[in-house]
Structure formats: C-alpha cells, structure tokens
Amino acid sequence: MKKRAVIFDYGGVLVKTVDYSPRHAWDDRLGLTRGSVERVVHGSQSWLDVMSGRISSADYWSDVAGQLHLNTAEVARLARDFYSGDRLDEIIAAYIRRLREAGHTVGLLSNASPALRGELVELGVIDLFDPLVISCEIGVLKPNPGAYQAVLSRLGRPASEVIFIDDMPANIEGARALGIHGILYTAGMDLSAALAALLQTG
C-alpha cells in the first residue's frame, strides 16, 4: 500500500473556536455590536497583509489598536483574550498521530500570521507536521496555486499522492485544481472514515 501525504488546515480543522464570549466581551466593552471586534481582527486589510508576510505582527496589532481606539496595554490584552476560546481538537490530533505511526507523511498548510509557530509549540503539536507551510512565510495565501505548489515542492511528491483537508470550499477547489485530493471538513465529521478509501488505494 502506497503511503500518502495528508495535509491539514489549522483554524477550523485542527483548532476551533468553541467559546466566543471573550470576543463578545470586547464588543460589549467597546460599545460595539457583536462581531465587530472579530471583523477588525480577522476581516481587515491588515490581517491579509500579516498573513501574506507584507507586514509584521507588531504592525498588524498596531493597526487593530488604531481601528478600535485602544492603547498599547489594551491591544495586548485583546490579543490574549481573542484566542482564549480556541481549543485543539484532541480527536483530530490523535488521528494525526495514528497516521504518522502508520507511515503517512502529515503536514500543515495554513493562512496565518507569524504567531502560528508559537501556538503550535504551546499546543504541543508542532512536531506532528512536516512540512509546515505558513502563508506569512511563503508570501502567498490559499487558494492561490502557489500555496499548494509550496507544499508539493517540500514533499517532493506528485499531487496524486497528497490529500488536503480544509474547512473552506475555495481552498479545497484550489487544491483539486492541481490534482490534489481535497476533503472539505465540516465540524464533527469522522476524518478516519472520510480518508479510509484514499489511504487504502495502492
């Protein structure tokens, strides 16, 4: 049986926001409608810029502070609070360990800021992924073909031997366009069952 390379997305797959109350507390504190702070933190041009490596994390949070009228101490507190409701999906982490034990290559491809490496270390899972491809380090975001090509280059394997798991349809479509097997992740799905047939093909 030919061993596959299985590439995971980070946010929405490996790690999920299970408690939005810390984010909503900031909306309330600033007198904003629910979701306003999240739209600034994850919906502004500076977020795209930091994920693509065009600006530093410091410049990104400085822009967030300016948009929300926060001082240095306040924006540092927001940066801590904003992700405090995120949790590692232990079931998926355990499945990744089983994949590695079975001899499959496991990697990560994420649209993320430079903070991601530290988050993976803190979660104790950074050693599970090789290659580890982060958009801010390669200067391109999914679903740009360059993101997937960066993974294929580091793997040194054809697209037909690679499986990519992501929760965003556009990112799956981008992978499939290059011949990668794309699996659209939805909350609670059984990845072991979803990948079984692909992993068993020779």
C-alpha positions in Angstrom: 0.0 0.0 0.0 1.4 3.4 -1.0 1.8 5.8 1.8 0.1 9.1 1.4 0.9 12.7 2.4 -2.0 14.2 4.4 -2.0 18.0 4.7 -4.2 19.7 7.3 -5.5 23.2 7.7 -5.2 24.8 11.1 -8.0 27.1 12.0 -11.4 25.5 11.8 -9.9 22.0 11.5 -7.1 21.3 14.0 -8.1 24.2 16.2 -11.6 25.5 16.7 -13.2 28.5 18.4 -15.5 26.9 20.9 -16.2 29.9 23.1 -16.9 33.3 21.6 -17.7 35.0 24.9 -14.1 36.6 25.2 -14.6 38.2 21.8 -18.1 39.3 22.6 -16.9 40.8 25.9 -14.6 43.1 23.9 -17.6 44.1 21.7 -19.5 45.0 24.9 -16.6 46.8 26.5 -16.2 49.0 23.4 -19.9 49.6 22.9 -19.9 47.8 19.6 -22.3 45.3 18.1 -21.5 41.6 18.5 -18.9 40.5 15.9 -17.4 44.0 15.4 -14.1 43.2 17.0 -13.8 39.9 15.1 -14.4 41.8 11.9 -11.5 44.1 12.7 -9.1 41.4 13.9 -9.8 38.9 11.1 -11.5 40.9 8.4 -9.3 43.9 7.8 -6.7 44.5 5.1 -4.0 44.4 7.8 -5.0 40.8 8.6 -4.5 39.8 4.9 -1.2 41.7 4.9 0.2 40.0 8.0 -0.9 36.6 6.8 0.9 37.2 3.5 4.0 38.5 5.1 3.7 42.0 3.9 3.7 43.5 7.4 4.9 42.4 10.8 2.7 41.1 13.7 3.6 44.3 15.6 2.3 46.5 12.7 -0.8 44.4 12.4 -1.8 44.8 16.1 -0.9 48.5 15.9 -3.4 48.8 13.0 -6.0 46.9 15.1 -5.4 49.2 18.0 -5.9 52.2 15.8 -9.2 50.9 14.3 -10.6 50.1 17.8 -9.0 53.1 19.5 -7.0 51.0 22.0 -3.8 51.9 23.8 -0.8 49.6 23.9 -1.8 47.7 27.0 -5.4 47.3 25.9 -4.5 45.8 22.5 -2.0 43.4 24.2 -4.9 42.3 26.4 -7.2 41.9 23.4 -4.5 39.8 21.6 -4.5 37.4 24.5 -8.3 37.4 25.1 -9.3 37.0 21.4 -7.9 33.4 21.1 -8.7 32.3 24.6 -11.8 30.5 23.4 -9.9 28.4 20.9 -9.3 24.7 21.6 -7.2 22.0 20.0 -9.4 19.2 18.6 -7.9 16.3 20.5 -9.7 13.7 18.4 -8.0 15.1 15.2 -4.6 15.4 16.9 -4.9 11.7 18.0 -5.8 10.7 14.4 -2.8 12.6 13.1 -0.6 10.6 15.5 -2.1 7.4 14.1 -1.4 8.5 10.6 2.2 9.1 11.4 2.6 5.8 13.1 1.1 4.1 10.0 3.9 5.7 7.9 2.0 8.5 6.3 3.5 11.9 5.9 1.5 14.6 7.7 1.9 18.3 7.0 0.1 21.6 7.7 -0.8 24.4 5.3 -2.3 27.4 6.9 -3.2 31.0 6.1 -1.8 32.5 9.3 0.4 35.1 10.9 3.9 34.6 12.4 2.2 33.8 15.7 1.2 30.3 14.4 4.5 28.6 15.1 4.4 29.7 18.8 0.8 28.5 19.0 1.7 25.1 17.7 4.6 24.8 20.2 2.2 25.9 23.0 -0.3 23.2 22.0 2.5 20.6 21.9 1.8 19.6 18.2 4.4 21.3 16.2 6.4 18.1 15.8 3.5 16.4 14.2 3.8 18.3 11.0 6.5 18.1 8.3 6.2 20.1 6.1 4.8 23.0 8.0 3.8 25.7 5.4 2.5 29.0 6.7 1.3 31.7 4.3 3.2 34.5 6.0 6.5 32.7 5.4 5.9 31.9 1.7 4.2 35.2 0.8 1.1 33.6 -0.7 -2.4 32.7 0.6 -4.7 29.8 -0.2 -6.4 29.3 -2.6 -3.5 30.8 -4.7 -1.9 27.9 -6.6 1.5 28.9 -5.2 0.4 27.8 -1.7 -0.2 24.2 -2.8 2.8 24.2 -5.0 5.0 25.2 -2.0 3.7 22.1 -0.2 4.2 19.8 -3.2 7.7 21.1 -3.6 8.6 20.4 0.0 7.1 17.0 -0.1 8.8 16.1 -3.4 5.7 14.1 -4.3 3.1 14.2 -7.1 -0.3 15.8 -6.3 -2.0 12.4 -6.8 -0.3 11.2 -3.6 -1.4 14.1 -1.5 -4.7 14.6 0.5 -5.6 18.1 1.7 -8.2 18.8 4.4 -9.7 22.3 4.9 -13.0 23.8 6.0 -13.2 26.4 3.3 -14.7 25.3 -0.1 -12.5 27.7 -2.1 -9.3 26.3 -0.6 -10.4 22.7 -1.5 -11.2 23.8 -5.0 -7.8 25.4 -5.3 -6.1 22.1 -4.2 -8.2 20.0 -6.5 -7.3 22.2 -9.5 -3.8 21.0 -9.1 -4.8 17.3 -8.8 -4.6 17.1 -5.0 -7.3 15.0 -3.3 -9.4 17.6 -1.4 -11.6 16.8 1.5 -14.0 19.5 2.7 -14.0 19.3 6.5 -17.2 20.0 8.4 -17.5 20.2 12.2 -17.8 16.8 13.8 -17.0 14.7 10.7 -15.2 11.4 11.1 -11.9 12.0 9.2 -10.8 8.5 9.7 -13.8 7.3 7.7 -13.5 10.1 5.2 -9.9 9.2 4.4 -10.1 5.4 4.6 -10.7 4.7 0.9 -7.9 7.1 -0.2 -5.4 5.7 2.3 -6.1 2.2 1.2 -5.5 2.7 -2.5 -2.2 1.5 -3.8 
